[in-house]
Structure formats: structure tokens, C-alpha cells
């Protein structure tokens, strides 16, 4: 599962980096919760929760079976 998540995040990163941000995988829980750290411009952006849920979480759920949620730490 970790390899699939890393590959999916590689697809997401260019979009975030284009706006001066980035995402880092922190951990994956047994329950399917993926914890990430938003970096750069994404860390302080008021739209970061929307990016997290409507962008990162949506793509990870589509591409990686077993992902139930994505949380920012």
C-alpha cells in the first residue's frame, strides 16, 4: 500500500509545486488513514483543507484501495 501511495503522491506533487507548495507522506495507519504534511505555500494557505480533502484524498482513494481518509499533521 505504501508504494501505491507514494506513486499517487508523485502525480499530485507537480500541481502543488506549481503553486509553491508540496506534500510529504508522514504515516499510514492500519485503518487506512494516511497522514501527510503540507509544506511551503500549502502549509499556511486558507484553502489547504479543500486541497487536502477534494484533491489529495480524492486521488488517493481512487488510486489506492484501502485508503479511508487523508489527514494533515
C-alpha positions as CSV (number, residue, x, y, z in Angstrom):
1,X,0.0,0.0,0.0
2,X,2.8,2.4,0.8
3,X,4.4,2.1,-2.6
4,X,1.0,2.9,-4.2
5,X,0.5,5.9,-2.0
6,X,4.0,7.2,-2.8
7,X,3.3,6.8,-6.6
8,X,0.0,8.6,-6.3
9,X,1.6,11.5,-4.4
10,X,4.2,11.8,-7.1
11,X,1.3,12.6,-9.5
12,X,-0.1,15.2,-7.2
13,X,3.1,16.9,-6.3
14,X,3.6,18.9,-9.6
15,X,0.2,20.6,-9.1
16,X,1.1,21.7,-5.6
17,X,4.7,22.7,-6.5
18,X,3.4,24.9,-9.3
19,X,1.7,27.0,-6.6
20,X,4.8,27.0,-4.3
21,X,3.6,24.1,-2.1
22,X,4.3,20.4,-1.5
23,X,3.1,17.4,0.4
24,X,5.1,14.8,2.4
25,X,3.9,11.4,3.5
26,X,4.1,11.1,7.3
27,X,2.5,7.8,8.1
28,X,-0.1,5.2,7.1
29,X,-2.4,3.7,9.8
30,X,-3.8,0.2,9.7
31,X,-7.3,1.6,9.4
32,X,-6.4,3.2,6.1
33,X,-5.8,6.8,7.3
34,X,-3.0,8.4,5.5
35,X,-1.2,11.3,7.4
36,X,0.5,13.9,5.3
37,X,2.3,17.2,6.0
38,X,1.5,20.1,3.7
39,X,4.6,22.2,3.0
40,X,5.6,25.6,1.5
41,X,2.7,27.8,0.4
42,X,0.2,25.0,1.2
43,X,1.1,25.0,4.9
44,X,-0.4,28.4,5.5
45,X,-3.0,28.5,2.8
46,X,-6.6,29.1,3.8
47,X,-7.6,26.7,1.1
48,X,-5.4,23.8,2.4
49,X,-8.3,21.8,3.8
50,X,-10.0,21.9,0.5
51,X,-6.8,20.8,-1.3
52,X,-6.4,18.0,1.2
53,X,-9.9,16.6,1.0
54,X,-11.0,17.5,-2.5
55,X,-7.6,16.9,-4.1
56,X,-5.2,14.7,-2.3
57,X,-7.8,12.5,-0.5
58,X,-9.9,12.0,-3.6
59,X,-7.0,10.9,-5.8
60,X,-5.6,8.6,-3.1
61,X,-8.9,6.9,-2.6
62,X,-9.3,6.4,-6.4
63,X,-5.9,5.0,-6.9
64,X,-5.1,3.1,-3.7
65,X,-7.6,0.5,-2.4
66,X,-7.8,0.7,1.4
67,X,-7.3,4.4,1.8
68,X,-10.2,5.6,4.0
69,X,-9.1,9.2,4.8
70,X,-6.3,11.7,4.5
71,X,-5.3,13.9,7.4
72,X,-2.8,16.8,7.7
73,X,-0.4,16.7,10.6
